[in-house]
Every structure is written in C-alpha cells, then in structure tokens.
Amino acid sequence: MLTVSDDGYIRLSLADARSTPLVHLLSGLDEEPRECAARDVKTCEISGYTEWVSLTTPTISLGWDWRLEVAGERPRYVREGPPRGNLMLLDAEARDLGAAASDTVLGAMIDAMAWQEATEKAIKTRYV
C-alpha cells in the first residue's frame, strides 16, 4: 500500500518503483532564450520538460528536463539533469537512499523507459 510520508515522499524499493507503470501526463517546451531570437544566431538548443504519473493512489509523480539532440538522420530527446518528483527510494533495509542517490537511480530508470515517443507526440500536438 502506498502512502505519502510527512515530508511529501512516497517511499518504495527500486523493484516496486520499477514495477509501478508510469503514464505520460504532459510535456512542454522551455521558452526560447533571448539570444536565440536574435537574427544573427544560427543555432539554439530546443529543450523542455515532461511529467509522468502512476495510476495509483496516491499518485507517484516523476518529471525531468530534456533537450533535443540533433545528430544523424533523426533528432532525439535526451534527459537532462536529475528527475523531480515525490518518490524516495529505499535500500534493502528499508532506509532512505537519500535524495541524491534516489535521483541517480531514478535517472537510470528513466533512461531505460521509452518516454521519447510520447513526449515528442505531446510536443507536436501542443505546439504545431
């Protein structure tokens, strides 16, 4: 049974976190930096954010920033920076891993997810 702790975290083992499906909630683009709007700038990075949630009660929320990496034939979405959310991972003795260690492990979990297609679809639907 999931519960929200007094500090706002939902605490789970990595195995439980991995077995809890997350669905796409929303994605958006970051505002274009002013220097990118200048006429003489030829390249600027496209970046944004995405938020994913569980269908559980209470809801697990996990979001992260991304950038569009253009190399080769097709641009690809790449996670940038640590994730944000309400999930604290626990070690084998059910102790908090801590925010930094949880972010590292959750980042690897995100990188193993197929999140790019849903994010791209949401961006195209919202902005095109």
N, C-alpha and C positions, 0 to 999 in steps of 0.2 A: 504494500500500500504506500503510495506516495504522499508525503506531507511536506509542507513548507515550514522550514525552521524559523525561529525568531529573527534571524538575520536575513531572511528572504531567499535562502538557498533551498533547493531540493537536493537531497544527498542520495547518491546512487553509486554502486560499484561500476567499474568500467563495463563489465559484462552486462549489467542491467541497462546502462546507458546505451550500449551498442544494440541491445535487443528492443529498445523503445523507438519505433519508427517516428521520424520527423517529416512533416509536410511543409511545403513552401507556403509562407504567409504573404510576404511582399518583398519587392526589390525596388530600388530606385537608383538614380544617378546622382552623384555629387555635383554641386554647382561648378560651372566652368571657372577656373581661376581667371582673374582679370588679364593676366599676361597672355592667356590663350586667346582672348578676344581681340588682341592687337593684330593688325593686319600683317605685320612682318613675322609673326610666329608661324612656323611651318608644321611643327609637331607639338601635340599636347597629349597627355595621358587621359584616357577615359577611365573613370573609377566610379564606384558606387557601393551599395550596401545590400544585404539580403537578410531576411529574418525567417527562421524556420521554427515550427512549434510541434509539440506532440499532441495527440488527440486524447491524452489522459487528463484526469482531474486529480490534482491541479496540473496546469499546463507547464511543460518544460519549454522554455524559450531560449533559442540559440541564434545569435546573429553574428555577422562578420562583414568586414570590408573586402572589396575585391577590386582588381584592376583588369583592364582588357589588355592582354599581351598580344601584340601583333608581330608574328614571326611565321614565316612559311605561308601556306595557302589559306589558312583559316585562323582568324583571331580566336583566342581562348581566354576564358575567365580564370583568374588566378586569385586565390585567397591572399589577403594582405593583412598582416598584423594578427594579434590574438583575437579569439572569439569573445563575444559578450553574452552574458545570459544569467540564468538563475540556477545553474547546475554546479554542484560541488561534488567532485569525485572522491570516493573513499578507497583506502588501501585494504589489504587483506584482513586487517584487524578492525575494520570499520572506522578508521580515523580519517579525518580530512587530509587530502593530499596537499591542500593549500591552493590558493588562487593561481599562482604562477605554474605549478605543476599540473593543475587541472587544465589550465589554458593550453599548455603544451600538448597534453594528451588529447584534449578535445579538438585542438587544431589538426592533429594527425587523423582523428576520426572524421573530421570534416573533409580533409583532403582525400579520404578514401570513399566519400559519398559521391554520388553522381548528381551534384547540385547545379552544375553549369547550365544544362539544358533548360531546366525550369526557370533559372534566373534570366537567361537570355530571352526566353519566351515572354516573361513578365516585363522585361525592359522594352522589348519590341511592341508589346501590347500597350504599354503605358505611354510610350514616347513617340511612337511612329504613327 
